[in-house]
Amino acid sequence: MAAEHPEHPERPAAGTDPVGRLADEVVDHRFKGLPPDAAGLTVGALAAERRSVFTGGFTTPVLTLSAGALEHNLRQLGEFSARHGLAFAPHGKTSMSPQLFRRQLDHGAWGITAAVPSQARVYRAFGVRRIFLANEVVDAAALRWTAGELAADPEAVIVCYADSVRGVELMDAALAAAGAPRPLDVVVELGAPGGRTGVRTAGEAARVAEAVAGAGTLRLVGVAGYEGEVPDADAGRVRAWLEDLVALAADLDAAGRFSGLGPDEEIVVSAGGSAWFDVVAEVFGRVPELSRPVLRLLRSGAYVSHDDGHYRRATPFNRVPGQGSLRPALRLWAQVVSRPEPRLAFLNAGKRDASYDLGLPEPVALRSPGGGERAADGLEVVKLADQHAFVRLAPGAELEVGDWVALGLSHPCTVFDRWQLIPVTEDDGTVTDLVRTFF
């Protein structure tokens, strides 16, 4: 893996940029929440009209992204990574949006992380050159595709996990059968007892590394894992696990397991979700000198939109004052469609529209027809059905049929997948862009 980190990967020639061509997609019934009278316009033409999400014909429910919050969050993680000497491969599964990938790369990202090969296929279709695939890939069809990508683009970098000798054997057999033109880069994944995937001991890691060394189609380039799945995670347990990860890299290096790398290529040491990147930066700052340069690779993903629930509470910026801040960018606008009881209202948004796995949506703002925006005081979402939100009103709270309610959401990774085309808005509700997702 080359040591140099260009600001962004090479882009297609003018007129052939697949991200740019997203503006040419035609707006129609596939995209919920968009104005019915915009059918037939291109996405670019609709954005150019700068309609208001409140008065421009958008229908509820409609998910929006704050342009200001997006830019703020992109800048914050880029600056944090640079300040701590970290490379950054944000997890693309959060948004699956090539437009947001482009902006992340423009803010200095080394590449984009994927969870499964189908996501990596989207990334490659939109020109992403460096992909960190945070899973062991044992699907022969996916490995044939990977071999094809390595053959088609000598500049492509694809790194994936290995956490078992059996997995290494399956990868080697499939890549050999596909005639892979060069070895696939792999990292040994370290897990934790009771956690998710990854080897549990240094001995298991050594056996996996030995198997990789004996596979002609694979090349060991480092170690990685995900500290968010350490059981009963707190700062101490996460720090101890990260120290084990760093020690594993040093042990494998001392055993000569990175001999397939050139003298100027980098040994990968990677971790980092959106809840503990401060501890990752701390421990990765103490990586010892190894036989080659080290790529300290952070992989946070949820930061791009942040949220009003789980990550608002969990963000490391709550623990490290002065290091940065994140702003919630997602707002789900729904309307009151029923007020059947004095302290009960129903909105026309539910499980089909909002995340609910890490907490229910929280009302954050109200708009009455013809009125301005105000705080959503005294309102609480207590239940979601498929297409309705149950809202309990505190004594004295006011809410009328037809009012618009902005819902703050928790866990962006299960919001984006419910929306294919998302308006990006200024503070006054003016739509300046639309973000396409590919789930």
matplotlib code that plots the C-alpha trace (Angstrom):
import matplotlib.pyplot as plt

x = [0.0, 1.6, 2.6, 1.4, -2.1, -3.5, -6.3, -8.8, -8.6, -8.2, -11.5, -13.0, -12.5, -15.0, -18.3, -17.8, -18.0, -20.7, -21.2, -21.9, -24.3, -26.6, -27.9, -29.3, -31.6, -35.3, -37.5, -40.6, -42.7, -39.7, -38.7, -41.0, -41.6, -40.6, -43.1, -45.5, -45.3, -41.6, -42.1, -40.1, -37.5, -34.0, -32.6, -30.3, -33.2, -35.2, -32.3, -31.8, -35.3, -34.4, -37.9, -38.8, -39.3, -42.3, -44.1, -42.6, -44.8, -42.9, -45.1, -44.9, -43.2, -40.0, -36.4, -34.0, -30.3, -29.0, -26.4, -24.7, -24.5, -23.2, -20.3, -19.6, -19.4, -17.3, -14.8, -14.7, -13.7, -11.2, -9.6, -9.6, -8.0, -5.3, -4.6, -4.0, -2.0, -4.8, -5.7, -9.5, -11.7, -15.2, -17.7, -19.9, -22.6, -24.1, -25.3, -24.4, -24.4, -21.7, -22.2, -21.3, -18.4, -17.1, -17.3, -15.6, -12.8, -12.5, -12.1, -9.1, -10.4, -7.9, -10.7, -14.2, -15.0, -17.5, -19.2, -20.1, -19.0, -22.3, -21.4, -17.9, -19.5, -21.4, -18.2, -16.3, -19.1, -18.7, -15.0, -13.8, -10.2, -9.4, -11.9, -11.4, -13.8, -14.4, -15.4, -13.9, -15.1, -15.6, -18.2, -16.6, -18.7, -17.7, -14.1, -14.3, -15.6, -12.8, -10.2, -11.8, -11.5, -7.8, -7.2, -9.2, -7.6, -3.9, -4.5, -7.4, -6.8, -9.1, -8.3, -10.4, -10.4, -9.2, -10.1, -9.9, -7.6, -10.7, -11.6, -8.1, -8.3, -11.6, -10.3, -7.2, -9.1, -11.6, -9.0, -6.8, -9.7, -10.5, -6.9, -6.4, -3.6, -2.1, -2.6, -5.6, -4.5, -5.8, -5.6, -6.0, -9.1, -8.9, -12.2, -13.0, -14.5, -18.2, -18.0, -18.5, -16.1, -12.3, -9.8, -9.8, -6.1, -2.7, -2.1, -5.1, -3.9, -0.5, -2.1, -4.2, -1.2, 0.8, -2.1, -2.0, 1.7, 1.1, -1.6, -0.3, -3.3, -3.2, -0.9, -0.9, -0.8, -1.9, -4.4, -7.8, -11.0, -14.0, -13.8, -17.6, -18.3, -16.1, -18.6, -19.6, -17.5, -16.2, -13.1, -10.9, -12.0, -11.8, -8.3, -7.1, -8.5, -6.8, -3.5, -3.9, -4.5, -1.3, 0.6, -0.6, 0.7, 4.1, 4.2, 3.3, 5.9, 8.6, 7.7, 8.3, 4.6, 4.6, 7.5, 5.2, 5.2, 7.8, 10.0, 8.0, 4.6, 2.5, 1.4, -2.3, -3.5, -7.2, -10.2, -12.7, -16.4, -18.2, -18.3, -14.7, -12.5, -10.9, -9.5, -8.5, -6.5, -4.9, -3.8, -2.8, -0.6, 1.5, 2.0, 5.7, 8.2, 7.7, 9.7, 7.6, 5.6, 2.2, -1.2, -3.3, -6.7, -9.9, -13.2, -16.0, -19.1, -22.2, -20.5, -21.5, -25.0, -24.7, -28.1, -30.4, -30.1, -27.5, -24.6, -25.5, -24.9, -22.0, -19.9, -16.3, -16.6, -18.7, -15.6, -12.9, -13.9, -12.2, -11.4, -14.5, -18.3, -20.9, -24.4, -27.4, -28.1, -31.1, -34.7, -37.8, -40.7, -44.1, -47.6, -50.3, -53.1, -55.2, -56.0, -58.4, -57.8, -56.8, -53.3, -52.7, -51.8, -50.7, -48.1, -47.9, -44.4, -43.5, -41.2, -41.0, -39.5, -37.6, -35.0, -36.1, -33.5, -31.5, -34.4, -37.6, -37.6, -37.8, -39.9, -37.6, -39.5, -43.0, -44.4, -48.1, -49.6, -48.6, -46.5, -42.8, -40.8, -41.0, -39.8, -41.7, -42.2, -44.3, -44.4, -43.0, -43.1, -44.1, -44.6, -44.2, -46.4, -45.5, -46.8, -47.8, -46.0, -47.9, -47.3, -48.2, -48.9, -48.0, -50.7, -50.8, -49.0, -50.6, -50.8, -53.3, -54.1, -52.0, -49.0, -45.6, -43.4, -39.7, -38.4, -34.8, -33.6, -31.3, -28.8, -28.3, -27.2, -30.9, -32.3, -30.6, -31.6, -35.3, -34.8, -33.5, -33.3, -32.9, -33.3, -30.4, -31.7, -30.5, -31.7, -34.8, -35.8, -34.6, -33.6, -30.1, -29.3, -30.6, -28.5, -29.0, -28.5, -27.8, -29.0]
y = [0.0, 3.2, 5.7, 8.8, 10.1, 12.3, 14.7, 12.7, 9.7, 10.4, 11.4, 10.5, 12.9, 15.8, 14.6, 11.0, 11.7, 9.3, 11.4, 14.4, 12.4, 11.9, 15.4, 14.0, 11.5, 12.1, 12.8, 10.6, 8.4, 6.4, 9.2, 9.8, 13.3, 15.1, 17.5, 15.7, 18.6, 18.1, 14.7, 14.8, 17.3, 16.2, 16.2, 19.1, 21.1, 20.6, 21.7, 24.8, 25.9, 26.4, 25.5, 25.7, 22.3, 23.8, 25.7, 24.3, 21.3, 18.7, 16.1, 14.7, 12.8, 14.1, 13.6, 16.6, 17.2, 20.5, 21.9, 23.8, 20.8, 18.5, 20.9, 21.4, 17.7, 16.9, 19.6, 18.6, 14.9, 15.9, 18.4, 15.9, 13.2, 15.5, 16.9, 13.4, 12.0, 9.7, 8.7, 8.5, 5.9, 6.8, 4.0, 4.5, 2.1, 5.0, 7.0, 4.9, 8.2, 8.8, 12.5, 12.4, 10.0, 12.7, 15.3, 13.1, 12.5, 16.2, 16.7, 14.5, 11.0, 8.2, 6.1, 4.7, 1.7, -0.9, -3.7, -6.1, -6.5, -5.1, -1.8, -2.0, -2.4, 0.9, 2.6, 1.4, 2.3, 5.9, 6.0, 5.3, 4.1, 2.9, 0.6, -0.9, -3.8, -4.4, -8.1, -11.4, -12.1, -15.8, -15.5, -16.9, -14.6, -11.5, -12.6, -13.0, -9.5, -8.3, -10.0, -8.3, -4.9, -5.4, -6.4, -3.5, -0.8, -1.0, 1.9, 0.3, -0.6, -3.1, -4.3, -6.9, -8.8, -12.3, -13.9, -17.7, -20.1, -21.5, -18.1, -17.6, -21.0, -20.0, -16.6, -18.1, -20.8, -18.3, -15.7, -18.3, -19.7, -16.2, -15.5, -12.5, -10.5, -9.4, -10.3, -9.0, -7.0, -8.4, -7.4, -9.8, -8.9, -8.8, -9.3, -9.7, -12.6, -12.3, -9.7, -9.8, -11.2, -11.4, -13.7, -13.9, -14.5, -13.6, -17.3, -17.4, -14.3, -15.8, -18.9, -16.7, -14.7, -17.9, -19.0, -15.7, -16.1, -19.4, -18.1, -16.9, -14.6, -12.8, -10.3, -9.4, -5.6, -5.0, -5.5, -4.1, -4.4, -2.5, -1.4, -0.6, -4.3, -4.8, -6.2, -3.7, -1.1, 1.8, 3.9, 1.5, -1.6, 0.1, 1.4, -2.1, -3.7, -1.1, -1.7, -5.4, -4.4, -2.3, -5.1, -7.6, -5.4, -5.2, -9.0, -9.8, -7.3, -8.8, -12.2, -10.9, -11.3, -8.0, -9.0, -8.7, -5.0, -2.8, -0.7, 2.4, 0.8, 1.1, -1.4, -0.8, -0.4, 0.4, 0.8, 3.5, 3.9, 7.1, 6.6, 6.1, 7.8, 9.9, 6.8, 5.4, 8.6, 8.4, 4.8, 5.0, 8.0, 5.5, 2.9, 1.9, 2.2, -0.7, -2.0, 0.2, 3.3, 2.9, 3.8, 4.7, 4.4, 5.7, 4.5, 6.6, 6.9, 8.2, 11.6, 12.8, 13.5, 12.9, 12.5, 13.7, 10.5, 7.8, 9.6, 13.0, 11.2, 9.0, 11.4, 11.7, 15.5, 15.4, 14.0, 16.1, 19.8, 22.0, 19.1, 19.7, 19.4, 17.7, 18.9, 16.8, 17.2, 14.9, 16.2, 14.1, 16.4, 14.9, 16.3, 15.9, 13.9, 13.1, 14.5, 11.9, 12.5, 15.6, 14.4, 12.2, 13.1, 11.1, 12.0, 10.5, 9.1, 5.8, 2.8, 3.1, 6.5, 6.8, 4.8, 3.3, 0.6, 3.0, 5.2, 6.7, 10.0, 13.2, 16.2, 19.2, 21.8, 22.8, 24.8, 25.8, 26.6, 30.2, 30.5, 30.3, 27.6, 27.2, 24.7, 21.4, 21.8, 19.2, 16.6, 13.1, 10.2, 7.2, 4.6, 4.0, 2.0, 1.4, 4.8, 6.6, 8.2, 8.3, 11.6, 12.3, 15.9, 17.4, 19.6, 22.9, 21.7, 22.8, 20.8, 21.0, 18.8, 20.1, 21.2, 20.2, 18.5, 18.1, 14.8, 14.4, 10.9, 8.4, 6.2, 7.6, 4.2, 3.1, 6.3, 6.8, 3.4, 4.4, 7.3, 7.2, 10.9, 13.4, 17.2, 19.2, 22.5, 25.8, 27.0, 28.6, 25.4, 26.3, 23.1, 23.5, 20.0, 16.4, 13.5, 10.0, 6.8, 3.3, 0.6]
z = [0.0, -1.1, 1.5, -0.2, 0.6, -2.2, -1.2, -3.3, -5.7, -9.4, -10.9, -14.2, -17.1, -17.5, -18.8, -17.6, -13.9, -12.5, -9.4, -11.6, -13.8, -10.8, -11.4, -14.7, -13.1, -13.7, -10.7, -10.5, -8.3, -7.0, -4.7, -1.8, -0.4, -3.6, -5.3, -7.6, -10.0, -10.3, -12.1, -15.3, -14.1, -13.6, -10.1, -11.1, -12.5, -9.3, -7.2, -9.4, -8.7, -5.0, -3.8, -0.1, 1.5, 3.3, 0.5, -2.7, -3.1, -1.1, 0.5, 4.0, 5.4, 3.9, 5.2, 4.9, 5.4, 6.7, 4.3, 7.1, 9.5, 6.8, 6.0, 9.6, 10.4, 7.3, 8.3, 12.0, 11.4, 8.7, 11.1, 14.0, 11.9, 10.6, 14.1, 15.4, 12.5, 11.4, 8.0, 7.5, 5.6, 6.8, 6.8, 3.7, 4.9, 6.9, 3.9, 0.8, -1.0, -3.7, -3.4, 0.3, -0.4, -2.8, -0.2, 2.4, 0.0, -0.7, 3.0, 3.0, 3.4, 2.4, 1.0, 2.0, 4.2, 3.2, 5.1, 2.3, -1.4, -2.7, -1.1, -2.6, -6.0, -5.6, -4.5, -7.5, -9.9, -8.6, -8.9, -5.4, -5.7, -2.2, -0.3, 3.1, 3.3, 7.0, 6.7, 5.7, 2.2, 1.4, -1.3, -4.5, -6.8, -4.8, -4.9, -8.7, -9.0, -6.7, -8.9, -11.9, -10.3, -9.5, -13.1, -14.6, -12.5, -11.4, -9.1, -7.2, -3.5, -1.9, 1.7, 3.5, 6.8, 7.5, 10.8, 10.2, 8.4, 6.6, 5.4, 4.0, 2.2, 0.6, -0.5, -1.9, -3.9, -5.3, -6.3, -7.9, -9.9, -11.0, -12.1, -9.8, -11.4, -8.1, -4.4, -2.5, 0.6, 3.9, 7.5, 10.4, 12.3, 16.1, 18.0, 21.7, 23.7, 23.6, 20.9, 17.1, 14.4, 14.7, 16.2, 20.0, 20.7, 19.5, 18.8, 16.5, 14.8, 14.2, 12.6, 10.3, 9.3, 8.6, 6.3, 4.5, 3.9, 2.3, 0.0, -3.3, -3.9, -0.6, 1.0, 4.7, 5.2, 8.8, 11.6, 12.3, 14.3, 15.7, 19.3, 19.4, 19.8, 22.8, 25.4, 28.1, 26.3, 28.4, 27.9, 29.9, 28.1, 24.7, 25.5, 26.6, 23.4, 21.2, 23.0, 22.2, 18.6, 18.5, 20.2, 17.6, 14.8, 16.5, 17.1, 13.5, 12.3, 14.5, 13.1, 9.5, 8.5, 6.6, 4.3, 1.3, 1.7, 0.0, 2.3, 1.7, 1.9, 5.0, 7.7, 8.4, 11.9, 11.8, 14.1, 15.0, 15.0, 15.9, 19.7, 20.7, 18.1, 20.8, 22.5, 19.1, 18.5, 21.9, 21.6, 17.9, 18.9, 20.8, 18.0, 18.2, 15.4, 13.0, 10.1, 7.7, 7.9, 9.7, 8.3, 11.4, 9.8, 11.5, 10.1, 11.7, 9.6, 11.5, 12.1, 8.6, 9.6, 13.4, 15.1, 17.9, 20.0, 20.3, 18.8, 20.4, 23.7, 22.6, 20.5, 21.8, 21.4, 24.6, 26.4, 24.8, 25.0, 22.5, 20.1, 18.0, 17.7, 15.6, 14.6, 13.8, 10.0, 9.7, 10.1, 9.3, 8.6, 9.2, 9.5, 12.2, 10.6, 13.6, 17.1, 18.4, 22.1, 24.1, 24.8, 21.7, 18.1, 15.1, 12.5, 9.1, 9.5, 11.0, 10.8, 7.0, 7.4, 10.7, 12.6, 15.9, 16.8, 19.1, 20.3, 19.1, 17.2, 19.2, 18.2, 17.8, 16.0, 14.8, 11.9, 11.6, 8.1, 7.4, 10.6, 11.5, 13.2, 17.0, 19.6, 19.9, 23.7, 25.5, 22.7, 22.9, 20.4, 22.4, 19.7, 16.0, 13.6, 10.0, 8.8, 12.0, 15.0, 18.3, 19.9, 23.6, 24.5, 27.9, 29.6, 27.8, 24.7, 21.4, 18.2, 15.3, 12.4, 9.5, 11.6, 10.5, 13.1, 12.7, 14.2, 15.3, 14.7, 16.4, 14.6, 11.0, 9.7, 9.8, 8.4, 5.1, 3.8, 4.0, 1.5, -2.0, -2.7, 0.1, -0.1, 1.3, 2.8, 4.0, 7.4, 5.9, 4.2, 0.7, -1.1, -2.7, -3.6, -3.5, -2.2, -3.9, -1.9, -3.1, -0.7]

ax = plt.figure().add_subplot(projection="3d")
ax.plot(x, y, z, "-o")
ax.set_aspect("equal")
plt.show()
